[in-house]
């Protein structure tokens, strides 16, 4: 099979405790756009960030995510959840069928604040920037022990990611009464 037609659930997968990424179309397929299916677990917050050259598109297939795609009046370093634009834009709670387009230079973020996984289709132009980013971040997360923050910052610089607020993964506790503990990368 050429890999140009993929049955449901197929494609190369990168799985960590923080997310599952399935590669659907890549530079290796001849695509100028990288396309992924991403499962976002409860408690995952990618943190607000910006790309100088890349543009992205997100489409929610299942579940719900909080989305941000605008320049805020004030960039606060702790988190982006209460950011507001000069035009009154705020974070949006988005469900199945919602989408977000992110032009270069636009601060953006997503977070799964619900108690169930969300699934989205994610596209990034140009290919293969995010393909390599996902491969490298999966290695860092899978290394065991504390996250190597210097390695993460070096990786972000190389892949056109200017992190504005921390990436966090606060999975709900088994009892469902709040986060177990916070992990930043």
LOBA-514451 format. One record per residue: residue number from 1; z, y, x of N, C-alpha, C, O in turn. Coordinates in steps of 0.1 Angstrom, whole numbers, plus 5000, padded with zeros to 4 digits. Each point is the difference from the previous one (the first is absolute). Layout:
N
resi, n_w, n_v, n_u, ca_w, ca_v, ca_u, c_w, c_v, c_u, o_w, o_v, o_u
NUM, Z, Y, X, Z, Y, X, Z, Y, X, Z, Y, X
...
This chain:
185
resi, n_w, n_v, n_u, ca_w, ca_v, ca_u, c_w, c_v, c_u, o_w, o_v, o_u
1, 5000, 4988, 5008, 5000, 5012, 4992, 5000, 5012, 5009, 5007, 5001, 5010
2, 4986, 5010, 4986, 4998, 5012, 5008, 5012, 5009, 5000, 5001, 5008, 5009
3, 5008, 4990, 4981, 5011, 5010, 4999, 4996, 5012, 4992, 5009, 5009, 4998
4, 4979, 4992, 4997, 4996, 5011, 4992, 5004, 4999, 4986, 5001, 5010, 4992
5, 5001, 4978, 5003, 5006, 4997, 4987, 5013, 4993, 5002, 5000, 4989, 5006
6, 5010, 5016, 4988, 5014, 4994, 5002, 5006, 4996, 4987, 5000, 5009, 4991
7, 5004, 4979, 5007, 5007, 4996, 4988, 5013, 5007, 4999, 5005, 5005, 5011
8, 5002, 4996, 4978, 5013, 5006, 4999, 5010, 4995, 5010, 5000, 4988, 5002
9, 5007, 5021, 5004, 5010, 4996, 5010, 4995, 4997, 5013, 5008, 4997, 5009
10, 4979, 5003, 4993, 4994, 4997, 5013, 4999, 5012, 5009, 4999, 5011, 4995
11, 4999, 4987, 5018, 4999, 5010, 5010, 5011, 4998, 5011, 5010, 4993, 4997
12, 4988, 5013, 5014, 5010, 4999, 5011, 5013, 5007, 4996, 4999, 5012, 4996
13, 5012, 4981, 5004, 5013, 5006, 4996, 5009, 5003, 5012, 5001, 4993, 5009
14, 5005, 5019, 4989, 5011, 5004, 5009, 5013, 5001, 4992, 5000, 5009, 4991
15, 5010, 4983, 5011, 5012, 5000, 4991, 5012, 5003, 5009, 5003, 4993, 5010
16, 5005, 5017, 4985, 5013, 5003, 5006, 5009, 5002, 4988, 4996, 4999, 4989
17, 5017, 5002, 5014, 5010, 5002, 4989, 4997, 5014, 4993, 5005, 5002, 4989
18, 4988, 5007, 5018, 4998, 5013, 4994, 4987, 5001, 4992, 5000, 5009, 4991
19, 4991, 4983, 5011, 4988, 5000, 4991, 4990, 4989, 5004, 5001, 4994, 5011
20, 4990, 5003, 4980, 4989, 4990, 5002, 4987, 5007, 4999, 4997, 5006, 4990
21, 4995, 4993, 5021, 4987, 5006, 5000, 4989, 4989, 5001, 5000, 4992, 5009
22, 4990, 5008, 4982, 4989, 4991, 5000, 4987, 5008, 5003, 4997, 5009, 4993
23, 4997, 4988, 5018, 4987, 5007, 5004, 4989, 4995, 4991, 4998, 4988, 4999
24, 4995, 5021, 4994, 4990, 4996, 4991, 4986, 5004, 5006, 4991, 4992, 4999
25, 5007, 5019, 5007, 4988, 5004, 5007, 5003, 5008, 5012, 5009, 5009, 5000
26, 4985, 4987, 5011, 5004, 5006, 5013, 4988, 5003, 5008, 4988, 4998, 4997
27, 5014, 5008, 5015, 4990, 5004, 5009, 4992, 4987, 5004, 4988, 5000, 5002
28, 5019, 4989, 4999, 4994, 4987, 5004, 4990, 4995, 4990, 4991, 4993, 5003
29, 5011, 5012, 4984, 4990, 4997, 4990, 4988, 5010, 4999, 4991, 4998, 4993
30, 5010, 5012, 5016, 4990, 5011, 5000, 5004, 5011, 4991, 4991, 5009, 4998
31, 5021, 4992, 4997, 5004, 5011, 4992, 5005, 5012, 5007, 5007, 4999, 5010
32, 4989, 5013, 4986, 5005, 5012, 5006, 5013, 5004, 4993, 5006, 5010, 5005
33, 4998, 4983, 4985, 5012, 5003, 4992, 5009, 4987, 5001, 4995, 4989, 4998
34, 5017, 5012, 5006, 5010, 4989, 5000, 5006, 4999, 4986, 5004, 5010, 4995
35, 4995, 4978, 5000, 5006, 4998, 4986, 5010, 4989, 5001, 4997, 4989, 5005
36, 5015, 5013, 4989, 5011, 4991, 5000, 5006, 4999, 4986, 4999, 5009, 4992
37, 5007, 4979, 5006, 5009, 4999, 4988, 5014, 5000, 5006, 5003, 4992, 5010
38, 5006, 5016, 4985, 5013, 5001, 5005, 5010, 4998, 4990, 5000, 5005, 4989
39, 5010, 4986, 5014, 5011, 4997, 4991, 5012, 5008, 5006, 5004, 4999, 5011
40, 5001, 5010, 4981, 5011, 5010, 5004, 5013, 4995, 4993, 5001, 5000, 4988
41, 5008, 4995, 5020, 5013, 4994, 4994, 5009, 5012, 4995, 4999, 5011, 5005
42, 5010, 4985, 4986, 5010, 5010, 4996, 5007, 5005, 5012, 5004, 4993, 5009
43, 4998, 5021, 4991, 5008, 5006, 5010, 4991, 5005, 5012, 5006, 5006, 5009
44, 4981, 4991, 4991, 4992, 5005, 5011, 4995, 5014, 4998, 4995, 5003, 4989
45, 5007, 5006, 5021, 4996, 5014, 5000, 4992, 5002, 5013, 5006, 5000, 5010
46, 4981, 5003, 4989, 4992, 5001, 5012, 5004, 5013, 5007, 4996, 5002, 5012
47, 5010, 5008, 4981, 5004, 5012, 5006, 4988, 5010, 5000, 4988, 4995, 5001
48, 5014, 5017, 4997, 4989, 5010, 5000, 4994, 5001, 5014, 5007, 5000, 5010
49, 4980, 5001, 4990, 4992, 5001, 5012, 4987, 5006, 4998, 4996, 5002, 4988
50, 4997, 5001, 5022, 4987, 5007, 4999, 4991, 4994, 5011, 5004, 4996, 5011
51, 4983, 5004, 4986, 4989, 4995, 5009, 4991, 5012, 5003, 4996, 5007, 4991
52, 5001, 4995, 5022, 4991, 5011, 5003, 4985, 4997, 4997, 4993, 5010, 4996
53, 5003, 4977, 5004, 4986, 4997, 4998, 4998, 4990, 4989, 4990, 5000, 4993
54, 5019, 4991, 5005, 4998, 4989, 4990, 5002, 5005, 4986, 5007, 5010, 4997
55, 4985, 4984, 4994, 5002, 5002, 4985, 5003, 4987, 4994, 4995, 4990, 5004
56, 5014, 5011, 4985, 5004, 4987, 4994, 4999, 5001, 4985, 5000, 5010, 4994
57, 5000, 4978, 5000, 4999, 4998, 4986, 5009, 4989, 4996, 5000, 4989, 5006
58, 5009, 5013, 4984, 5009, 4990, 4995, 4998, 4998, 4985, 4998, 5009, 4993
59, 5002, 4978, 5003, 4998, 4997, 4986, 5010, 4989, 4996, 5001, 4989, 5006
60, 5008, 5014, 4985, 5011, 4991, 4996, 4994, 4989, 4991, 4995, 5003, 4989
61, 5007, 4985, 5015, 4995, 4988, 4993, 5011, 4995, 4991, 4997, 4995, 4989
62, 5016, 5006, 5015, 5011, 4994, 4992, 5013, 5007, 5005, 5001, 5003, 5012
63, 5008, 4999, 4979, 5013, 5006, 5003, 4999, 5015, 4999, 4991, 5006, 4994
64, 5019, 5000, 5013, 5000, 5015, 5000, 5005, 5005, 5014, 5008, 4993, 5007
65, 4986, 5018, 4997, 5004, 5007, 5012, 5002, 5015, 4998, 4993, 5005, 4991
66, 5015, 5001, 5016, 5001, 5014, 5001, 4989, 5005, 5010, 5000, 4995, 5011
67, 4992, 5015, 4985, 4989, 5005, 5009, 5002, 5015, 5003, 5004, 5007, 4991
68, 4992, 4996, 5021, 4999, 5014, 5004, 4987, 5003, 5007, 4997, 4992, 5009
69, 4996, 5019, 4988, 4988, 5004, 5007, 4998, 5015, 4998, 4992, 5004, 4992
70, 5016, 5004, 5016, 4998, 5014, 4999, 5008, 5006, 5012, 5009, 4994, 5006
71, 4989, 5019, 4997, 5007, 5007, 5010, 5012, 5006, 4992, 4998, 5008, 4991
72, 5014, 4989, 5013, 5012, 5006, 4993, 5003, 5014, 5005, 4995, 5005, 5010
73, 5012, 5002, 4981, 5005, 5013, 5004, 5008, 5000, 5012, 5000, 5009, 5009
74, 5008, 4980, 4992, 5009, 4998, 5012, 5000, 4986, 5003, 5003, 4991, 4992
75, 4994, 5006, 5021, 5001, 4986, 5005, 5014, 4997, 5004, 5005, 5006, 5011
76, 5002, 4986, 4982, 5014, 4996, 5004, 4999, 4987, 5008, 4992, 4991, 4996
77, 5015, 5008, 5015, 4999, 4988, 5009, 5007, 4988, 4995, 4996, 4989, 5003
78, 5014, 5012, 4988, 5008, 4989, 4995, 4991, 4991, 4991, 5000, 4988, 5002
79, 4994, 5018, 4988, 4992, 4992, 4991, 4990, 5009, 4992, 5002, 5012, 5001
80, 4989, 4982, 4993, 4989, 5007, 4992, 5002, 4999, 4985, 4992, 5006, 4993
81, 5018, 4988, 5002, 5001, 4996, 4986, 5001, 5012, 4991, 4997, 4999, 4988
82, 5008, 5013, 5017, 5001, 5012, 4991, 4990, 5011, 5005, 5002, 5011, 4995
83, 4989, 4985, 5013, 4990, 5011, 5004, 4993, 5005, 4988, 4998, 4993, 4990
84, 4998, 5020, 5011, 4992, 5007, 4990, 4990, 5009, 5007, 5003, 5006, 5010
85, 4985, 4995, 4984, 4990, 5008, 5006, 5001, 5014, 4994, 5007, 5002, 4990
86, 4986, 5008, 5016, 5001, 5014, 4995, 4994, 5000, 4986, 5003, 5009, 4992
87, 4988, 4982, 5004, 4994, 4999, 4987, 5008, 4992, 4990, 4996, 4999, 4988
88, 5015, 4996, 5016, 5009, 4993, 4991, 4998, 4985, 5000, 5006, 4992, 4992
89, 4985, 5003, 5017, 4998, 4985, 5001, 5013, 4994, 5005, 5008, 5005, 5008
90, 4995, 4983, 4986, 5012, 4992, 5004, 4996, 4986, 5002, 4989, 4996, 4997
91, 5021, 4996, 5008, 4998, 4986, 5001, 4997, 4994, 4987, 5006, 5003, 4990
92, 4984, 4987, 5009, 4996, 4994, 4988, 5004, 4985, 5000, 4998, 4993, 5010
93, 5008, 5003, 4979, 5002, 4985, 4998, 4987, 4995, 4994, 4997, 5003, 4989
94, 4997, 4988, 5019, 4987, 4995, 4996, 5000, 4985, 4997, 5008, 4993, 5006
95, 4985, 5003, 4984, 5000, 4986, 4996, 4985, 4994, 5001, 4991, 5007, 5005
96, 5008, 4981, 4991, 4987, 4993, 5000, 4988, 5009, 4996, 5001, 5006, 4989
97, 4989, 4995, 5019, 4988, 5007, 4997, 5000, 5014, 5006, 4990, 5007, 5000
98, 5022, 4998, 5005, 5001, 5013, 5006, 4994, 5000, 5014, 5000, 4989, 5006
99, 4995, 5022, 4999, 4995, 5001, 5013, 5004, 5013, 5007, 5004, 5009, 4994
100, 4994, 4991, 5019, 5003, 5011, 5008, 4990, 5001, 5012, 4998, 4991, 5007
101, 4995, 5020, 4994, 4991, 5003, 5011, 5006, 5010, 5009, 5006, 5010, 4996
102, 4994, 4987, 5017, 5006, 5008, 5010, 4990, 5005, 5011, 4996, 4992, 5008
103, 5000, 5021, 4991, 4991, 5005, 5010, 5008, 5002, 5013, 5012, 5000, 5000
104, 4980, 5001, 5011, 5007, 5002, 5013, 5008, 5013, 5000, 4997, 5010, 4993
105, 5015, 4990, 5013, 5008, 5011, 5001, 5010, 5002, 4988, 5007, 5010, 5000
106, 4993, 4981, 4991, 5008, 5001, 4988, 5013, 4991, 5001, 4999, 4988, 5002
107, 5013, 5018, 4997, 5012, 4992, 5001, 5000, 4990, 4988, 4996, 5004, 4989
108, 5008, 4984, 5013, 5000, 4990, 4989, 5010, 4989, 5003, 5005, 4999, 5011
109, 4999, 4994, 4978, 5010, 4989, 5002, 4999, 4992, 4987, 4995, 5004, 4990
110, 5011, 4984, 5011, 5003, 4992, 4988, 5013, 4992, 5003, 5004, 4998, 5011
111, 5002, 4999, 4977, 5013, 4993, 5001, 5001, 4991, 4987, 4996, 5004, 4989
112, 5010, 4984, 5013, 5002, 4991, 4989, 5015, 5001, 4997, 5009, 4994, 5006
113, 4994, 5015, 4984, 5014, 5002, 4996, 5004, 4990, 4989, 5011, 5001, 4994
114, 4980, 4990, 5002, 5003, 4991, 4989, 5007, 4987, 5005, 5003, 5000, 5012
115, 4999, 4991, 4980, 5007, 4987, 5004, 4990, 4989, 5001, 5004, 4988, 5002
116, 4983, 5015, 4997, 4990, 4989, 5001, 4989, 5004, 5010, 4997, 5012, 5001
117, 4996, 4979, 5005, 4989, 5004, 5009, 4989, 5007, 4993, 4998, 4998, 4988
118, 4996, 5011, 5019, 4987, 5006, 4996, 4989, 4995, 5008, 5002, 4996, 5012
119, 4986, 5005, 4982, 4988, 4995, 5008, 4990, 5011, 4999, 4997, 5005, 4989
120, 4997, 4999, 5022, 4989, 5010, 5000, 4989, 4997, 5009, 5001, 4992, 5009
121, 4987, 5014, 4987, 4988, 4999, 5009, 5001, 5013, 5008, 5001, 5011, 4995
122, 4997, 4987, 5018, 5001, 5011, 5009, 4987, 5001, 5009, 4996, 4990, 5005
123, 4998, 5022, 4995, 4988, 5001, 5008, 5002, 5012, 5010, 5006, 5010, 4997
124, 4989, 4988, 5015, 5001, 5010, 5011, 4987, 5002, 5007, 4994, 4990, 5004
125, 5002, 5022, 4998, 4988, 5003, 5007, 5004, 5009, 5012, 5007, 5010, 4997
126, 4990, 4988, 5015, 4990, 4990, 5004, 5007, 4987, 5004, 5012, 4999, 5002
127, 4980, 4990, 4997, 5004, 4987, 5005, 4999, 5001, 5015, 4991, 5007, 5005
128, 5017, 4986, 5002, 5011, 4991, 4998, 5014, 5005, 5003, 5009, 4993, 5003
129, 4992, 5020, 4995, 5013, 5007, 5004, 5012, 4992, 4994, 5009, 4996, 5007
130, 4991, 5003, 4979, 5011, 4994, 4994, 5001, 4985, 5002, 5011, 4994, 4999
131, 4978, 4999, 5004, 5000, 4986, 5003, 5009, 4998, 5012, 5009, 4991, 5000
132, 4989, 5017, 5011, 5007, 4998, 5012, 5015, 5005, 4998, 5009, 4994, 5005
133, 4993, 5016, 4987, 5013, 5005, 4997, 5009, 4989, 4993, 5011, 4998, 5004
134, 4983, 4996, 4986, 5007, 4989, 4993, 5003, 4989, 5009, 5011, 4994, 4999
135, 4980, 5002, 5009, 5002, 4989, 5010, 5012, 5003, 5009, 5008, 4992, 5003
136, 4992, 5020, 5002, 5010, 5004, 5010, 5014, 5002, 4993, 5010, 4996, 5006
137, 4990, 5010, 4982, 5013, 5002, 4994, 5006, 4987, 4996, 5012, 4998, 5000
138, 4980, 4992, 4996, 5005, 4987, 4996, 5006, 4993, 5013, 5010, 4993, 4998
139, 4984, 5009, 5013, 5007, 4994, 5013, 5013, 5007, 5002, 5010, 4993, 5004
140, 4991, 5020, 4994, 5013, 5007, 5003, 5010, 4995, 4990, 5011, 4997, 5004
141, 4986, 5002, 4983, 5010, 4996, 4990, 5004, 4986, 5002, 5011, 4996, 4997
142, 4980, 4995, 5008, 5002, 4986, 5001, 5008, 4997, 5013, 5003, 4988, 5002
143, 4999, 5021, 5007, 5006, 4997, 5013, 5014, 4996, 4999, 5006, 4994, 5009
144, 5001, 5009, 4980, 5014, 4997, 4998, 5009, 5010, 5007, 4995, 5007, 5009
145, 5017, 4994, 4986, 5009, 5010, 5006, 4996, 5014, 4994, 4992, 5002, 4991
146, 5014, 5009, 5015, 4997, 5013, 4996, 4986, 5004, 5002, 4994, 4996, 5010
147, 5001, 5013, 4982, 4986, 5005, 5002, 5000, 5009, 5012, 5009, 5008, 5002
148, 4980, 4990, 5006, 4998, 5008, 5012, 4994, 5013, 4996, 4988, 5001, 4999
149, 5020, 5009, 4999, 4995, 5013, 4995, 4990, 5007, 5010, 4991, 5006, 4995
150, 5011, 4992, 5018, 4990, 5006, 5009, 4987, 4993, 4999, 4989, 5007, 5001
151, 5010, 4980, 4997, 4988, 4993, 4998, 4993, 5004, 4987, 4988, 5002, 5000
152, 5020, 5001, 4990, 4994, 5004, 4987, 4994, 5014, 5002, 4989, 5003, 4995
153, 5018, 5006, 5011, 4995, 5014, 5002, 4987, 5000, 5009, 4991, 5007, 4997
154, 5009, 4985, 5013, 4988, 4999, 5009, 4988, 4994, 4991, 4989, 5005, 5002
155, 5014, 4985, 4990, 4990, 4994, 4992, 4994, 5011, 4990, 4988, 5001, 4998
156, 5021, 5006, 4996, 4996, 5011, 4990, 4991, 5010, 5007, 4990, 5004, 4994
157, 5013, 5000, 5018, 4992, 5010, 5007, 4986, 4995, 5002, 4990, 5007, 4998
158, 5009, 4980, 5006, 4987, 4994, 5003, 4992, 4998, 4987, 4987, 4999, 5001
159, 5019, 5000, 4987, 4993, 4997, 4988, 4999, 5012, 4990, 4999, 4997, 4988
160, 5003, 5015, 5017, 4998, 5012, 4992, 5010, 5001, 4989, 4997, 5004, 4988
161, 5016, 4992, 5014, 5010, 5001, 4990, 5011, 5009, 5005, 5006, 4998, 5010
162, 4995, 5014, 4983, 5011, 5009, 5003, 5011, 4998, 4989, 4998, 5005, 4989
163, 5012, 4988, 5015, 5011, 4997, 4991, 5008, 5013, 4997, 5005, 5006, 5009
164, 4997, 4997, 4978, 5008, 5012, 4996, 5014, 4997, 4996, 5009, 5007, 5003
165, 4992, 4981, 4990, 5014, 4995, 4996, 5000, 4985, 5004, 4990, 4994, 5001
166, 5022, 5001, 5000, 5001, 4986, 5005, 4994, 4989, 4990, 5001, 5002, 4988
167, 4993, 4988, 5018, 4997, 4988, 4993, 5013, 4993, 4998, 5008, 4999, 5009
168, 4994, 4996, 4978, 5013, 4993, 4997, 4997, 4987, 4992, 4990, 4999, 4993
169, 5018, 4992, 5009, 5000, 4988, 4992, 5014, 4996, 4996, 5008, 4996, 5008
170, 4995, 5007, 4980, 5014, 4998, 4994, 4999, 4990, 4989, 5000, 5004, 4988
171, 4999, 4983, 5015, 4998, 4990, 4989, 5013, 5000, 4991, 5011, 5002, 5005
172, 4987, 4996, 4982, 5011, 4999, 4991, 5009, 4988, 5004, 4995, 4990, 5005
173, 5018, 5011, 4993, 5009, 4989, 5003, 4998, 4989, 4990, 4995, 5003, 4989
174, 5008, 4985, 5014, 4999, 4989, 4990, 5007, 5003, 4987, 4995, 4996, 4989
175, 5016, 5011, 5011, 5007, 5003, 4987, 4992, 5011, 4993, 5003, 5003, 4988
176, 4988, 5004, 5019, 4992, 5010, 4993, 5007, 5013, 4998, 4996, 5008, 4992
177, 5014, 4995, 5016, 5008, 5012, 4998, 4998, 5010, 5012, 5009, 5008, 5002
178, 4979, 4992, 5004, 4997, 5010, 5010, 4994, 4993, 5012, 4999, 4988, 5001
179, 4998, 5021, 5009, 4994, 4995, 5012, 5009, 4992, 5009, 5012, 5003, 5000
180, 4983, 4987, 5007, 5008, 4991, 5008, 5004, 5008, 5013, 5011, 5001, 5004
181, 4979, 5005, 5002, 5001, 5009, 5012, 4987, 5006, 5003, 4990, 4995, 4996
182, 5010, 5016, 5011, 4988, 5007, 5003, 4995, 4997, 5013, 5007, 4999, 5010
183, 4980, 4999, 4991, 4993, 4997, 5012, 4989, 5012, 5002, 4993, 5002, 4990
184, 5007, 5004, 5021, 4990, 5011, 5002, 4991, 4995, 5011, 5004, 4993, 5009
185, 4984, 5012, 4991, 4990, 4997, 5010, 4993, 5013, 5003, 4991, 5000, 5009
